[in-house]
Amino acid sequence: MGVTERRAREREELRDKILKAAASLFAEEGYASVSLRKIAERIEYAPSTIYLYFKDKDEIVISVCRENFLLLTEAIDEIANRQLPPLEMLRECLRAYIQFGLDHPDHYIVTLCLPEPNPEKKCDVHHKLSVLDVGLGAFKRLAQGLLDSMNAGVIRTADVELTAQITWMMLHGITSLFVTQHSFPFLDRELLIEHYLDRILLSLGGSVEPHDLEKHVL
């Protein structure tokens, strides 16, 4: 590896380190309480180093969100490439969303649980549109999976946009609880997820074989 390639790799590694540290701090303390100085202290670099990669805190948040949506989109695309039956593919995509939050809790909190930073502030339009485009790409894949299942006759035919938004809200509900509520005495996580997916698919009119729904009832 030449000097140029090594330096490029080192820059990318440091950028990733900044984003991971920032996501953790935002999740722990909230957006307003975190400064660029705190982020620099977390990675043990001078604050001036941050400015070599990002112009301000908002750009860091936008970058975290964009990269998270890209990861989620890639996970859904991988499932789509497996050519599963429509209902099975839909279930796997729903589970992938929940699993994404479980695998990246800090990033999920920053992306979808914290209020959007400074809504009145004029941020870089290009960056904001980039995040919106990637985020909508993930949402459109959910909507397409629902439409494919409707066309295949395995769930009820309904308004796709309405169904997709309601389904996303349901997914966000369980995912956000798991990543933010650590003191609640949840039952076995996998058990809850499987039952939850059963109920989503049943509400959509899917024909599924539910798990033992009477077991573990409080």
WOGIGI-V737138 format. One record per residue. N is the residue number from 1. RES is the residue in one small letter. NEAR is the number of other C-alpha atoms within 8 Angstrom. Layout:
BEGIN
n = {N/N}
res = {RES/RES}
near = {NEAR/NEAR}
END
This chain:
BEGIN
n = {1/2/3/4/5/6/7/8/9/10/11/12/13/14/15/16/17/18/19/20/21/22/23/24/25/26/27/28/29/30/31/32/33/34/35/36/37/38/39/40/41/42/43/44/45/46/47/48/49/50/51/52/53/54/55/56/57/58/59/60/61/62/63/64/65/66/67/68/69/70/71/72/73/74/75/76/77/78/79/80/81/82/83/84/85/86/87/88/89/90/91/92/93/94/95/96/97/98/99/100/101/102/103/104/105/106/107/108/109/110/111/112/113/114/115/116/117/118/119/120/121/122/123/124/125/126/127/128/129/130/131/132/133/134/135/136/137/138/139/140/141/142/143/144/145/146/147/148/149/150/151/152/153/154/155/156/157/158/159/160/161/162/163/164/165/166/167/168/169/170/171/172/173/174/175/176/177/178/179/180/181/182/183/184/185/186/187/188/189/190/191/192/193/194/195/196/197/198/199/200/201/202/203/204/205/206/207/208/209/210/211/212/213/214/215/216/217/218}
res = {m/g/v/t/e/r/r/a/r/e/r/e/e/l/r/d/k/i/l/k/a/a/a/s/l/f/a/e/e/g/y/a/s/v/s/l/r/k/i/a/e/r/i/e/y/a/p/s/t/i/y/l/y/f/k/d/k/d/e/i/v/i/s/v/c/r/e/n/f/l/l/l/t/e/a/i/d/e/i/a/n/r/q/l/p/p/l/e/m/l/r/e/c/l/r/a/y/i/q/f/g/l/d/h/p/d/h/y/i/v/t/l/c/l/p/e/p/n/p/e/k/k/c/d/v/h/h/k/l/s/v/l/d/v/g/l/g/a/f/k/r/l/a/q/g/l/l/d/s/m/n/a/g/v/i/r/t/a/d/v/e/l/t/a/q/i/t/w/m/m/l/h/g/i/t/s/l/f/v/t/q/h/s/f/p/f/l/d/r/e/l/l/i/e/h/y/l/d/r/i/l/l/s/l/g/g/s/v/e/p/h/d/l/e/k/h/v/l}
near = {4/5/6/6/8/9/8/8/8/8/8/8/8/8/9/8/9/12/11/9/11/11/13/10/11/13/12/6/9/10/9/6/7/11/8/10/8/8/14/14/10/8/9/6/8/9/11/6/9/12/9/7/7/9/8/8/9/8/12/11/12/11/11/13/12/12/8/11/12/11/8/12/12/8/9/12/8/8/12/9/6/6/7/8/6/11/10/8/13/11/10/9/11/10/10/11/10/12/8/10/13/10/6/8/9/11/15/13/13/14/11/7/8/9/5/5/6/5/5/4/5/5/8/7/7/6/11/10/8/9/13/8/8/12/11/8/9/13/9/8/10/10/12/8/11/12/9/9/13/12/8/8/8/12/13/9/7/6/6/9/7/7/11/12/8/8/9/8/8/9/11/9/8/9/11/12/8/9/13/7/8/6/4/5/4/5/7/6/7/6/8/9/9/9/11/8/11/12/8/10/13/10/7/8/9/11/8/7/5/7/7/5/8/5/5/6/5/2}
END
